[in-house]
Structure formats: C-alpha cells, structure tokens
C-alpha cells in the first residue's frame, strides 16, 4: 500500500483535527511519540462512540493489535463488538488485507496515519469513512493506538448498521497519508493558506 506524505491540514474532521493537535503538542514537547496516559483531549467523552483503543504487541514479527474498547458506531458498522479480540481476526479475511496495512504503517512509522475510503451502505449510498490513527509509546516501540473513525455521506442520511460487511464491494481507498510534515502544533484557525489550497 502506498502512502503519501502529508501535513496535519489533510485531516478534514474538526474533532479529528483536535485530537491530532493534542498529539502534536505532546510530540513537540518530547520530540517523540507520547505515552498513552498523557493523551487527554477536552470533551473526549463526547467522541467515545467514534473512538477505538488498541494495545500493540511488537514482540512478534507482525505486530498484534488487540481491541481494548470499541465505540458503538464501530460495533454497529461491523455488526458486533470486538473488545478483547485481535484486530485482524475481528476484521476477517475479507477486510483485513486492505485495513491492516494502515495500522502496520502507523506502528512502523511511529506517526499519525489518515485515510479516507468510500463505502456503499446497504441502500447503495456512498459513505466516506475517515480514519485517523495516533501512535503512543512509553519510550520504546509503539504500545497503543487510538483510532478516530468518522462516517459521512453527501446524501445526508445513511445506514450505519453492517456498513463494513453489508455488501460484496470492498471499501475503496481514495486517500492514504502519513502525517510526517509540519509536526509543530498549530492553533485551530491558523493554518497557512498554502496548506488549504494544497489539500482543499
């Protein structure tokens, strides 16, 4: 899977940008990825339905990601809860080959990863699935990931139930980016015009 190099302005969702800014402040302070217990965004409780927390075991050749909690939206989109399960097992052979490389890239690069995929709901409405992954560590390899998952449709309403498993068409990735540029935190509303023009 190919990832493009991007700066933080690539992230569309305001709340996902808020999470990224919190991570960037911590990263800038220590010049390395922060520990999980320092990640305390304001009003995070409001976003818990869209957040998934993972522990990461890098002792094996291929990292093993275990779901520690999954938001209600993810459970609805996948049809069942995944808490306590390995992510690749939870995704299954249909979705794991296109999703796991995104998580592996976040672990390997130790940087935020952002993707947008188009998915059809059961009524054929196109839904944009925006995923932001943030890595955390206690000083060594990546030990935790936080995933913020947002879904939006230009049609307005859509069916979230079984969104990820409800049809025989795989999600179509239209953006896969490693956020590796301009990692100094910027306050909201102070993004240079050139960035806005570049990423729309």
Secondary structure as UniProt FT lines:
FT   STRAND          4..7
FT   HELIX           8..10
FT   HELIX           14..30
FT   HELIX           36..38
FT   TURN            42..43
FT   HELIX           44..50
FT   STRAND          51..57
FT   STRAND          64..70
FT   HELIX           72..78
FT   TURN            83..84
FT   HELIX           87..109
FT   STRAND          113..120
FT   TURN            122..123
FT   STRAND          126..137
FT   STRAND          142..152
FT   TURN            154..155
FT   TURN            161..165
FT   STRAND          172..181
FT   TURN            188..189
FT   HELIX           193..199
//
